[in-house]
Every structure is written in C-alpha cells, then in structure tokens.
C-alpha cells in the first residue's frame, strides 16, 4: 500500500503544483510583472491597464463559480478548460498589437486559474480518498509562489522579452495540464458519492448571513492588495529601479508566497481571524512602503517578500474561517470568499488605474493600504452571526 501510495498518488500532486504555478504565477498574476514593457509596446496607459486587470479579475471570479458547480462531476473537463483558456489567453497576449486586442486575451487567460483550482481540489480529494488529504491540498495550492518565482526568473535568465515570456507561459500551461490528466489515475476507482451523502449545492439562508462580515472583509482587502499586484513593478520602474532590480523584487514576492509552506506549522495554533488580521496588516504595510519609498531598493524588495507571504496567508485564513462556520459547505464558502476577494481586486485595479496619474503612488498606495487595514479589522467583530449557521 505504501509503495502504491508513493508511486501513483504523489505524481498528481506534482503535476497539480505545476498547473497552479502556470495558471496563477505565469499567467493570471504575471500581468503586473510584464505591464511596464507591454505599456511601452502596446500603448497601454495606467487607466487602460486598470480596466484590463479588472476584466481579468471578473473573468476569474466567473470561472471560479463555474468551476465550483462543475468540479464534483467533471474535474477533468475543467482541467482541459483551464489549460485551453490560460494557455490560449497567454498566446493571445503574446501576439496582441494594441490594448484592444490585449484586453480580451487577458480576460480569457485569467479564467484558467479560476477553473483550475476547484478541479484540482476535487482530483486531489478523490486520489487521496483513503488518506488524509490536507497536506497534498496545501502543497498544490502553494504552487502560486513557485509560479511567481518562475515568471520573474524567465526574463532574467533567458533574457526573453515580454512576448516570449507569455509564449513560454502558454507552453508550460499546456504541459502541466496534460501532466495532470495523465497522472489522474484515480478516476477509474474513485468512490461515487450519492446525493444523500452530499450537502446541497446552495447552502441555507443562515449560512449566507454568517458570511456577511467575511464578504465585506475580502472585498476591502482585495482592493488593498490590488495596488502591488497591478502597479507594484510599474511604480518601481518609474522610481528608477533597473529591470533586474524590479524583476528580482517580483521573484521575492513569489518566494514569500512559497514560504507559507514553511511557516504554516508555526502558525497552526492561530485562529483564522488572527491569521487574517496578520495578513491584512502586512499587506497594508507592504503596500504603504512601496508607494512611499519605491526608490529604496532594499525596502521595496523586503516589502514584496512580506506581501507575498501575507497574501497567501490571508487567502488561507479565508478557507479556515468559512470551514469553521460550516465544514459541510466549506467548498461553497471558499468559492464565495475567493470570488469576492477577486471582485475587490477588480475594483481596486480599475479605481487605482484612474487615480494614480492624478494623485501619484504615495497617495494612491496609501489609500489602498487604508482599505486593506479596514478589511482586516472588519473581520474582528463578535462572531454572533456565525454561530447561527447550521453545521450540517
């Protein structure tokens, strides 16, 4: 049993990490990394960049909802759809000739990440059906960090321009998607869940009421986090940072996200609300630091690393918090809060894109940081409503 466990279950984890790294790190979150170079070649100003990024966040949110509804029965089909949208969208960005052709391609590319996450959650769950699956799930979800590192390393090591980077991302996505389909060897023997053993897809009204504060918190922090994701590297470049310095800061952002795997044991005893407040506070501090002192290379690099860790930590706190409310509907809660998190990022990208040319990075990033702090504090309210949610 141990031999079988090692040889046919863990390859799916490895390929799942690769697909998350590709759809998130190389595609979905790489727009801000390549934005300075894309802006020069395609004539994308800050306002247009904000609208393109917002469209990508909305596309991700819609895809995540579709993925949640379809993952139970069609996870492999979702993997194929994620591969085609992320990979095809990346190719579309690579061959774009202006902002008008880049925008739809970026929206399609972002949908891939929204489809990949629920599909992999289901595939990993059924592959490890007879074993504890929390560890492999956490490993797969942490693929974003290595993907961000790879996104920054590609232009430095290969000296590739932004178009070539997007083509490489498309190829990597295709390879990862095919690998997931090949290593998903549990599909023939996966246990079949009956309707009697599964909770209803749509939770009861009390469940929705219990999530009101978390929805508000996720939207606010999404707005706060949008500053660095979309305009962080642009602000660094405009402050005089070289390409190597700004890209290295992005790589450190990915390293911070990957470091969550190491620190998760140390923080295991903290409640989700405490983790959320820590993550939100550090996101806001990092955003304020980059907006106020982008020319300070060491400070900016450290802020990016802290931001990467805080962002992944806050995302994980949302999962833990909705699970505490009602474990039977944890998947629905995760989908709900991740979607509202992305809605916040979409709003932040669009609003900041319009404001930054008018108020500058200091004021713009400070406003984003203030909303991030508000998002962290809003979840530290008495949990009376959460207690009313049925735990069936």
Buried (B, 14 or more C-beta within 10 A) or exposed (E): EEEEEEEBBBBBBBBBBBBBBBBBBBBBBBBBBBBBBBBEBBEBEBBBBBBBBBBBBBBBBBBBBBBBBBBBEBBBEBBBBBBBBBBBBBBBBBEBEEBEBBBBBBBBBBBBBBBBBBBBBBBBBBBBEEEEBEEBBBBBBBBBBBBBBBBBBBBBEEEBEBBBBBBBBBBBBBBBBBBBBEBBEBEEEBEEEEEEEEBEEEBBEBBBEBBEBBBBBBBBBBBBBBBBBBBBBBBBBBBEBEBEBBBBBBBBBBBBBBBBBEEBEEBEEBEBBBBBBBBBBBBBBBBBBBBBBBEBBEBBBBBBBBBBBBBBBBBBBBBBBBBBBBEBBBBBBBBBBBBBBBBBBBBBBBBBBBBBEEBBBBBBBBBBBBBBBBBBBBBBBEBEBBEEBEEE
